[in-house]
């Protein structure tokens, strides 16, 4: 069959492809009536032979059979073919160039991102079990470093004498996104709060011993952001999926990219040195609401003296975070390509992240987890603190009961706000499946006292007491361990190698004591069933899960304010430059 007949019938190797005219194209621009040779020379005249030497130009066979329309027809058709070839070639180059540029830009963004190990030590905390729908909460630790390692940071936040000092974690916030992705919370711990810091190892292999008498901002010096994450996991009993860290220069660039965030002060403020207190952020704002960005945003986030305390600084930081979240949603930052590209370029240069999210795609996927959280479902809170007795004028310590309550709400995925339809923490969990548990008397169970957490001493003989309880319930091989294992939440661990049978056996232990199935965890290091009695079960022979309602925060934790108070010394009239 001649080539022209193939084209007229619309068949060939790509059967089923609609003619271009059906797609709104002018088919005559690229398919001449006689099926012109797509590789031939458009300058060929009526007297030229076919390129392949086939067909008699007077015989009516082959491609030359349709070249009898005269010079005008030939010129018009060949001109169209020439235009088409140039257009097709140009489009091909553009498509390939764009694809190549897109790939190179993607690689460029990936190259911007700095990373580091997720954890700096072993907290013993495992990821939460999925709910009945297979979803788990997402926890991200946000760290603000006071590094002065380069000239930009020195210019923005300190003297050259600090350039060689290891950075401190001046800002620390846990971003918790619920399993159903409908609510989120940001929880802060003031930087000068003394907490137990576990043993950590820096990425260069330098070991740091555990300590109980240093403030939490020093965790960054004792093993990097991974150590800060491990410390938070140990305090909260909550598995933290990732960390993100930004320094002074990064805050400025991100603030510029967002384009301004509204903040409010009840009076004018000027955070500057005075006769009593040296230093200050330099923040200078008039009374009322101001949109801040760049260096002014950094000054707002660093201001402490003018707001009176670290706790109040956390309030100001949370005001900024709420405003930024609202601004990003107003800008359609998750769907507007232009905004995404700008944010991606800036964020990848500004942020350092844990290694498992060190790609543009993973960071984008992570950001998408927040896009459906409404502003009235984003709660900011600070762990309540009091003065630390050995150094009451410098450091703080957490209020144990308040901290325990907040950590329990995060662990159980109970919303910190009251604006939801229901409490996701009460979502039904899937019924356990697997083989029947072995007889209680045949199970070796080790009971460990882990109640010494949150700055409180361990309850004496707690492991022996619960071991006796288990023995009375038929677990005659239960024994108390003399080695403590402090942890916030109570768990029943079973050896991973034991599979489903070991899991069922551990569940039977949990059920006997009133512990939920979510407390049963596989552990590769455990040789037999091990019950660790955590700080959430300091008394009683049966575990009673604390009843937490959505939004039921302890006093002093909810720190959302519409406008910041200004300490009297730092009030500014906004006109004369006098405070």
C-alpha positions as CSV (number, residue, x, y, z in Angstrom):
1,X,0.0,0.0,0.0
2,X,1.3,3.5,-0.8
3,X,2.2,5.8,2.0
4,X,-0.5,8.3,1.0
5,X,-3.2,5.7,1.4
6,X,-2.0,4.8,4.9
7,X,-2.3,8.5,5.9
8,X,-5.7,8.9,4.4
9,X,-7.0,5.9,6.4
10,X,-5.7,7.2,9.6
11,X,-4.0,3.9,10.5
12,X,-0.4,2.9,11.2
13,X,1.7,2.0,14.2
14,X,-0.3,4.2,16.6
15,X,-3.8,3.0,15.9
16,X,-6.5,4.8,17.8
17,X,-4.8,8.2,17.9
18,X,-7.4,10.8,16.8
19,X,-6.6,13.1,13.9
20,X,-5.1,16.4,14.9
21,X,-8.2,18.2,13.6
22,X,-10.2,16.5,16.3
23,X,-7.9,18.1,18.8
24,X,-8.4,21.5,17.3
25,X,-5.3,21.6,15.1
26,X,-5.1,22.4,11.3
27,X,-4.0,19.1,9.9
28,X,-3.1,20.6,6.6
29,X,-0.1,22.3,8.2
30,X,1.7,19.0,8.6
31,X,0.0,16.3,6.4
32,X,-0.2,17.1,2.7
33,X,-2.6,15.3,0.5
34,X,-0.1,12.9,-0.9
35,X,1.7,12.0,2.3
36,X,4.8,14.1,1.6
37,X,8.1,12.7,2.6
38,X,8.9,14.1,6.0
39,X,12.6,13.7,5.5
40,X,12.8,15.0,2.0
41,X,14.0,18.4,0.9
42,X,11.2,21.0,0.6
43,X,13.1,22.7,-2.2
44,X,12.6,19.7,-4.5
45,X,11.0,20.7,-7.9
46,X,8.5,18.9,-10.1
47,X,11.3,17.5,-12.2
48,X,13.2,16.0,-9.3
49,X,13.4,12.3,-8.8
50,X,12.2,10.7,-5.6
51,X,14.9,10.7,-3.0
52,X,14.8,6.9,-2.8
53,X,14.7,6.5,-6.6
54,X,11.4,4.7,-6.4
55,X,8.3,5.5,-8.5
56,X,7.9,7.1,-11.9
57,X,6.9,10.7,-11.7
58,X,4.5,10.2,-14.6
59,X,3.2,6.8,-13.5
60,X,0.8,7.9,-10.7
61,X,2.5,5.5,-8.2
62,X,4.5,6.5,-5.2
63,X,4.8,9.9,-3.6
64,X,5.4,11.8,-6.9
65,X,1.9,10.9,-8.1
66,X,0.4,13.9,-6.3
67,X,2.8,16.5,-7.5
68,X,0.7,17.8,-10.4
69,X,-0.8,20.9,-8.9
70,X,1.6,23.3,-10.5
71,X,4.3,25.6,-9.1
72,X,2.0,27.6,-6.8
73,X,0.6,24.6,-5.1
74,X,4.1,23.1,-4.8
75,X,5.5,26.2,-3.2
76,X,2.7,26.6,-0.8
77,X,2.8,23.0,0.4
78,X,6.6,22.9,0.6
79,X,6.6,26.2,2.5
80,X,4.1,24.8,4.9
81,X,6.2,21.8,5.4
82,X,9.3,23.9,6.0
83,X,7.5,26.0,8.6
84,X,6.3,22.8,10.2
85,X,9.8,21.3,10.4
86,X,11.2,24.5,11.9
87,X,8.3,24.7,14.4
88,X,8.6,21.0,15.4
89,X,12.3,21.3,15.8
90,X,12.0,24.5,17.9
91,X,9.3,23.0,20.1
92,X,11.3,19.8,20.6
93,X,14.3,21.9,21.7
94,X,12.1,24.0,24.0
95,X,10.5,20.9,25.6
96,X,13.9,19.1,26.1
97,X,15.5,22.3,27.4
98,X,12.6,22.9,29.8
99,X,12.7,19.3,31.0
100,X,16.5,19.5,31.4
101,X,16.3,22.9,33.2
102,X,13.6,21.5,35.4
103,X,15.7,18.5,36.3
104,X,18.8,20.7,36.8
105,X,16.8,23.1,39.0
106,X,15.5,20.2,41.0
107,X,19.0,19.0,41.5
108,X,20.1,22.5,42.3
109,X,17.5,22.7,45.1
110,X,18.5,19.3,46.4
111,X,22.1,20.6,46.5
112,X,21.0,23.6,48.6
113,X,19.7,21.4,51.5
114,X,22.0,20.6,54.4
115,X,21.3,17.5,56.5
116,X,22.2,15.6,59.6
117,X,21.3,12.5,61.6
118,X,17.8,12.3,62.9
119,X,18.7,11.3,66.4
120,X,21.9,11.8,68.5
121,X,21.1,9.0,71.0
122,X,18.7,6.3,72.0
123,X,15.5,7.5,73.8
124,X,13.8,4.1,73.6
125,X,10.7,5.8,72.2
126,X,9.0,4.0,69.3
127,X,6.7,5.4,66.6
128,X,3.0,5.4,67.5
129,X,0.9,2.6,66.4
130,X,-1.5,3.5,63.4
131,X,-5.1,4.1,64.2
132,X,-7.9,2.1,62.7
133,X,-7.5,3.9,59.4
134,X,-3.8,3.2,59.3
135,X,-2.8,6.8,60.0
136,X,-0.2,8.1,62.5
137,X,0.5,11.6,63.9
138,X,3.4,13.5,62.5
139,X,5.9,15.2,64.9
140,X,8.6,17.7,63.7
141,X,11.1,19.5,66.0
142,X,11.8,23.0,64.9
143,X,15.1,24.5,66.1
144,X,16.4,28.0,66.0
145,X,20.2,28.1,66.2
146,X,22.1,31.2,67.5
147,X,25.1,30.2,65.4
148,X,27.5,33.0,64.5
149,X,29.6,30.8,62.2
150,X,29.6,33.2,59.3
151,X,29.6,37.0,58.7
152,X,25.9,37.2,58.0
153,X,25.0,35.7,61.3
154,X,27.5,37.8,63.2
155,X,26.0,40.9,61.6
156,X,22.5,39.9,62.6
157,X,23.0,38.6,66.1
158,X,26.2,38.9,68.0
159,X,29.9,39.7,68.2
160,X,32.8,38.2,66.3
161,X,34.0,36.7,69.6
162,X,31.1,34.2,69.4
163,X,32.0,33.0,65.9
164,X,33.9,30.0,67.2
165,X,31.5,29.1,69.9
166,X,29.3,26.1,69.4
167,X,25.7,27.2,68.7
168,X,22.9,27.0,71.3
169,X,19.3,26.0,70.5
170,X,17.7,29.3,71.4
171,X,14.3,28.3,70.0
172,X,12.7,24.9,70.3
173,X,9.2,24.0,69.2
174,X,7.5,20.7,68.6
175,X,5.1,20.8,65.7
176,X,2.5,18.0,66.2
177,X,0.1,17.3,63.3
178,X,-2.8,15.0,64.2
179,X,-3.2,11.6,62.5
180,X,-6.3,12.8,60.6
181,X,-4.4,16.0,59.6
182,X,-7.2,18.2,60.8
183,X,-5.5,19.9,63.7
184,X,-2.0,20.9,64.7
185,X,-0.1,22.2,67.7
186,X,3.2,24.0,68.4
187,X,4.6,23.4,71.8
188,X,7.6,25.4,73.1
189,X,10.0,24.8,76.0
190,X,11.8,28.0,77.1
191,X,15.5,27.8,76.2
192,X,16.8,28.1,79.9
193,X,14.7,25.2,81.2
194,X,16.8,22.6,83.0
195,X,16.0,19.1,81.8
196,X,17.6,15.7,81.9
197,X,19.8,15.5,78.8
198,X,20.5,11.9,77.7
199,X,23.8,10.5,76.5
200,X,24.5,11.8,72.9
201,X,27.0,11.2,70.2
202,X,27.9,14.0,67.8
203,X,28.2,13.2,64.1
204,X,32.0,13.4,64.3
205,X,31.8,10.6,66.9
206,X,32.4,12.8,70.0
207,X,30.5,11.3,73.0
208,X,28.7,13.5,75.6
209,X,27.6,11.9,78.9
210,X,24.1,12.3,80.3
211,X,23.4,15.2,82.6
212,X,20.6,16.4,84.8
213,X,21.6,20.0,85.6
214,X,22.0,21.9,82.3
215,X,19.4,23.9,80.3
216,X,17.9,22.4,77.2
217,X,19.4,25.0,74.8
218,X,22.8,23.3,75.4
219,X,21.6,20.1,73.7
220,X,22.7,21.6,70.4
221,X,26.3,21.8,71.7
222,X,26.1,18.3,73.1
223,X,25.7,16.4,69.9
224,X,23.9,18.7,67.4
225,X,20.2,18.8,66.5
226,X,19.9,15.0,66.8
227,X,20.7,15.3,70.5
228,X,18.0,18.0,70.9
229,X,15.5,15.6,69.3
230,X,16.6,12.7,71.5
231,X,16.2,15.0,74.6
232,X,12.6,15.9,73.5
233,X,11.7,12.3,72.9
234,X,13.0,11.3,76.3
235,X,11.0,14.1,78.0
236,X,7.7,13.6,76.1
237,X,7.7,9.9,75.4
238,X,6.7,11.0,71.9
239,X,8.5,9.7,68.7
240,X,9.7,12.7,66.7
241,X,9.9,12.0,63.0
242,X,12.1,14.8,61.8
243,X,14.0,18.0,62.8
244,X,14.4,21.3,61.0
245,X,16.9,24.0,62.0
246,X,17.4,27.5,60.9
247,X,19.9,30.2,61.9
248,X,19.7,34.0,62.0
249,X,20.3,34.6,58.3
250,X,17.8,31.8,57.4
251,X,15.1,33.5,59.4
252,X,15.7,36.8,57.6
253,X,15.6,35.2,54.2
254,X,12.4,33.2,54.9
255,X,10.7,36.2,56.4
256,X,11.5,38.2,53.2
257,X,10.1,35.4,51.0
258,X,6.8,35.2,52.9
259,X,6.5,39.0,52.4
260,X,5.5,40.3,55.8
261,X,3.7,38.8,58.9
262,X,1.5,40.9,61.2
263,X,2.4,41.2,64.9
264,X,1.0,43.5,67.6
265,X,2.3,45.3,70.7
266,X,0.0,47.2,73.2
267,X,2.5,50.1,73.3
268,X,5.4,51.1,71.3
269,X,8.5,49.0,72.0
270,X,12.2,49.5,71.7
271,X,14.3,46.6,72.9
272,X,17.7,48.3,73.5
273,X,20.5,48.3,76.1
274,X,19.9,50.3,79.3
275,X,21.7,51.0,82.5
276,X,20.6,47.7,84.1
277,X,20.4,45.2,81.3
278,X,22.9,45.3,78.4
279,X,22.1,44.0,74.9
280,X,18.8,43.7,73.3
281,X,17.4,42.7,69.9
282,X,17.0,46.3,68.6
283,X,13.3,45.8,67.9
284,X,11.6,49.1,67.4
285,X,7.8,49.1,66.6
286,X,5.0,51.6,67.1
287,X,1.8,50.7,69.1
288,X,-0.6,48.4,67.3
289,X,-0.2,46.0,64.4
290,X,2.8,46.0,62.1
291,X,3.7,43.7,59.2
292,X,7.3,42.7,59.8
293,X,9.8,40.9,57.6
294,X,13.5,40.4,57.1
295,X,15.8,41.7,59.9
296,X,12.8,43.1,61.8
297,X,11.2,39.6,61.9
298,X,14.4,38.2,63.4
299,X,14.4,41.0,66.0
300,X,10.8,40.1,67.0
301,X,11.7,36.4,67.4
302,X,14.8,37.2,69.5
303,X,13.2,39.8,71.8
304,X,13.1,38.8,75.4
305,X,13.9,41.7,77.7
306,X,11.1,44.0,76.3
307,X,8.6,41.1,76.6
308,X,9.7,40.4,80.2
309,X,10.7,36.7,80.1
310,X,11.5,33.6,78.0
311,X,7.9,32.5,78.4
312,X,6.6,35.7,76.9
313,X,9.2,35.5,74.1
314,X,7.6,32.1,73.3
315,X,4.2,33.9,73.1
316,X,5.7,36.4,70.6
317,X,7.2,33.6,68.6
318,X,3.9,31.8,68.4
319,X,2.1,34.9,67.3
320,X,4.6,35.2,64.4
321,X,4.1,31.5,63.6
322,X,0.3,31.8,63.5
323,X,0.6,34.9,61.3
324,X,3.0,33.2,58.9
325,X,0.7,30.2,58.6
326,X,-2.3,32.4,57.8
327,X,-0.3,34.4,55.3
328,X,0.9,31.3,53.5
329,X,-2.7,30.0,53.2
330,X,-3.8,33.4,51.9
331,X,-1.1,33.2,49.3
332,X,-2.2,29.7,48.2
333,X,1.4,28.7,48.8
334,X,0.6,25.0,48.4
335,X,-0.9,25.4,44.9
336,X,0.6,28.5,43.4
337,X,3.6,27.4,41.3
338,X,5.3,30.8,41.5
339,X,5.1,30.9,45.3
340,X,6.2,27.4,45.6
341,X,9.3,28.0,43.5
342,X,10.2,31.1,45.5
343,X,9.7,29.4,48.8
344,X,11.6,26.3,47.7
345,X,14.6,28.3,46.6
346,X,14.7,30.2,49.9
347,X,13.8,27.4,52.2
348,X,16.3,24.9,50.8
349,X,19.1,27.5,51.4
350,X,17.8,28.5,54.9
351,X,17.0,25.2,56.4
352,X,19.1,22.3,57.7
353,X,17.0,19.1,58.1
354,X,17.4,15.5,59.3
355,X,18.7,13.3,56.5
356,X,15.6,11.2,55.8
357,X,13.8,14.4,54.5
358,X,16.8,15.8,52.7
359,X,15.2,16.1,49.2
360,X,12.8,18.7,47.7
361,X,10.1,16.1,47.1
362,X,10.1,14.9,50.7
363,X,10.1,18.5,52.0
364,X,7.2,19.3,49.7
365,X,5.3,16.2,50.7
366,X,5.9,17.2,54.4
367,X,4.6,20.7,53.8
368,X,1.4,19.3,52.2
369,X,0.6,17.7,55.6
370,X,-0.3,21.2,56.9
371,X,-2.3,22.6,54.0
372,X,-5.7,21.4,55.3
373,X,-5.2,22.6,58.9
374,X,-7.4,25.6,59.5
375,X,-6.1,28.5,61.5
376,X,-8.6,27.9,64.3
377,X,-7.2,24.3,64.6
378,X,-3.6,25.4,65.1
379,X,-2.8,25.7,68.8
380,X,0.3,27.3,70.3
381,X,1.4,26.5,73.8
382,X,4.3,26.6,76.2
383,X,5.2,24.1,78.8
384,X,4.6,25.8,82.2
385,X,7.8,26.5,84.2
386,X,8.9,27.9,87.5
387,X,12.3,29.1,88.8
388,X,15.1,26.5,89.1
389,X,16.0,26.5,92.8
390,X,19.8,26.3,92.4
391,X,19.9,29.3,90.0
392,X,16.5,31.0,90.4
393,X,17.4,34.2,88.6
394,X,18.8,32.4,85.5
395,X,17.2,29.1,84.8
396,X,13.8,27.4,84.9
397,X,12.3,24.0,85.5
398,X,9.1,22.4,84.1
399,X,6.1,22.0,86.3
400,X,5.9,18.2,86.4
401,X,2.1,17.7,86.5
402,X,1.5,20.3,83.7
403,X,4.2,18.8,81.5
404,X,3.0,15.3,82.0
405,X,-0.5,16.3,81.0
406,X,0.6,18.0,77.8
407,X,2.9,15.1,76.8
408,X,0.1,12.7,77.4
409,X,-2.2,14.7,75.1
410,X,0.4,14.7,72.4
411,X,1.1,10.9,72.8
412,X,-2.6,10.1,72.7
413,X,-3.2,12.6,69.8
414,X,-5.7,14.6,71.7
415,X,-6.3,18.0,70.1
416,X,-5.1,21.0,72.1
417,X,-8.0,23.0,70.7
418,X,-11.7,22.6,71.2
419,X,-12.8,23.4,67.7
420,X,-13.0,20.0,66.2
421,X,-16.0,17.8,65.6
422,X,-14.5,15.0,67.7
423,X,-11.4,14.1,69.6
424,X,-9.1,12.1,67.2
425,X,-7.5,10.6,70.3
426,X,-10.7,8.7,70.9
427,X,-10.9,7.2,67.4
428,X,-11.4,3.4,67.7
429,X,-8.3,1.3,67.2
430,X,-8.2,-1.9,65.2
431,X,-8.9,-5.1,67.1
432,X,-5.7,-7.1,67.7
433,X,-5.3,-10.1,65.4
434,X,-3.0,-13.1,65.9
435,X,-2.6,-16.4,67.7
436,X,-4.0,-17.0,71.2
437,X,-1.7,-16.0,74.0
438,X,0.3,-18.7,75.9
439,X,-0.8,-19.6,79.5
440,X,0.2,-16.8,81.9
441,X,2.2,-19.1,84.1
442,X,4.5,-20.0,81.1
443,X,5.5,-16.4,80.3
444,X,8.7,-14.8,81.6
445,X,7.9,-11.2,82.4
446,X,10.5,-8.7,83.6
447,X,9.1,-5.6,85.4
448,X,11.2,-2.4,85.3
449,X,10.8,0.8,87.3
450,X,10.8,3.7,84.9
451,X,8.9,6.3,87.1
452,X,11.9,8.6,87.6
453,X,11.1,11.1,84.9
454,X,10.3,14.8,84.5
455,X,12.6,15.8,87.3
456,X,10.8,13.5,89.8
457,X,12.4,10.7,91.8
458,X,11.4,7.2,91.0
459,X,8.7,5.6,93.2
460,X,10.5,3.1,95.5
461,X,9.8,-0.6,95.0
462,X,7.4,0.2,92.2
463,X,8.6,-2.7,90.0
464,X,8.4,-5.2,92.9
465,X,4.8,-4.1,93.6
466,X,3.6,-4.6,90.1
467,X,5.5,-7.9,89.7
468,X,3.5,-9.1,92.8
469,X,0.3,-7.9,91.1
470,X,1.1,-9.9,88.0
471,X,1.9,-13.0,90.0
472,X,-1.5,-12.8,91.7
473,X,-3.0,-12.8,88.2
474,X,-1.4,-16.0,87.2
475,X,1.9,-14.6,85.7
476,X,3.9,-16.6,88.2
477,X,7.3,-16.1,86.4
478,X,7.1,-12.3,86.7
479,X,10.1,-10.7,88.3
480,X,11.2,-7.2,89.2
481,X,14.4,-5.8,87.7
482,X,16.9,-3.8,89.8
483,X,17.9,-1.7,86.8
484,X,15.8,1.4,86.3
485,X,14.7,2.6,82.8
486,X,13.2,6.0,83.1
487,X,10.5,6.8,80.5
488,X,7.4,9.0,80.4
489,X,4.9,6.4,79.2
490,X,4.4,2.8,80.3
491,X,5.0,0.1,77.7
492,X,5.1,-3.7,77.4
493,X,7.9,-4.7,75.1
494,X,8.3,-8.0,73.4
495,X,11.2,-9.5,71.3
496,X,10.8,-8.6,67.6
497,X,12.0,-12.1,66.7
498,X,9.0,-13.6,68.5
499,X,6.6,-12.4,65.9
500,X,2.8,-12.5,66.3
501,X,3.0,-15.0,69.1
502,X,5.2,-12.8,71.3
503,X,2.9,-9.9,70.5
504,X,-0.2,-11.8,71.7
505,X,1.6,-12.8,74.8
506,X,2.6,-9.2,75.5
507,X,-1.0,-8.1,74.9
508,X,-2.2,-10.5,77.5
509,X,0.2,-8.9,80.1
510,X,-1.1,-5.4,79.1
511,X,-4.7,-6.5,79.4
512,X,-4.2,-8.0,82.8
513,X,-3.0,-4.6,84.1
514,X,-5.4,-2.3,82.2
515,X,-2.8,-1.0,79.7
516,X,-4.0,-0.2,76.2
517,X,-2.9,-2.2,73.1
518,X,-1.0,0.8,71.9
519,X,1.4,0.3,74.9
520,X,2.6,-3.0,73.4
521,X,5.7,-2.5,71.4
522,X,8.1,-4.8,69.5
523,X,11.8,-4.3,70.5
524,X,14.8,-6.0,68.9
525,X,16.9,-5.6,72.1
526,X,14.4,-7.3,74.4
527,X,14.9,-10.9,75.2
528,X,11.6,-11.6,76.9
529,X,8.4,-9.7,77.7
530,X,9.4,-6.5,79.6
531,X,7.0,-4.2,81.3
532,X,8.4,-0.7,81.9
533,X,6.3,1.3,84.4
534,X,6.6,4.9,83.2
535,X,6.1,8.2,84.8
536,X,2.4,8.1,83.8
537,X,1.7,5.2,86.3
538,X,3.2,6.2,89.6
539,X,0.5,4.5,91.8
540,X,-2.1,1.8,91.8
541,X,-2.0,-1.8,90.7
542,X,-4.1,-1.2,87.6
543,X,-3.2,1.4,84.9
544,X,-5.7,4.1,84.5
545,X,-5.3,6.1,81.3
546,X,-5.6,9.8,82.2
547,X,-8.8,11.2,80.8
548,X,-7.9,14.2,78.6
549,X,-10.5,16.2,76.8
550,X,-9.7,18.2,73.7
551,X,-8.4,21.7,74.6
552,X,-8.0,20.8,78.3
553,X,-4.6,22.5,78.7
554,X,-3.0,23.0,82.1
555,X,-3.0,26.5,83.5
556,X,-0.4,28.8,81.9
557,X,0.1,26.6,78.9
558,X,-2.2,28.3,76.4
559,X,-0.1,31.3,75.3
560,X,-2.1,32.7,72.4
561,X,-2.4,36.5,72.7
562,X,-3.7,39.2,70.3
563,X,-1.2,41.8,71.4
564,X,2.0,41.6,73.4
565,X,2.5,43.5,76.6
566,X,5.7,45.6,76.8
567,X,7.9,45.8,80.0
568,X,7.8,49.4,81.2
569,X,11.5,50.1,80.7
570,X,11.2,49.3,77.0
571,X,8.1,51.2,76.1
572,X,8.5,53.7,73.3
573,X,6.2,56.5,72.3
574,X,6.9,55.9,68.6
575,X,7.6,59.6,67.8
576,X,10.4,61.2,69.8
577,X,12.7,58.2,70.0
578,X,12.5,58.4,73.8
579,X,11.5,55.4,75.9
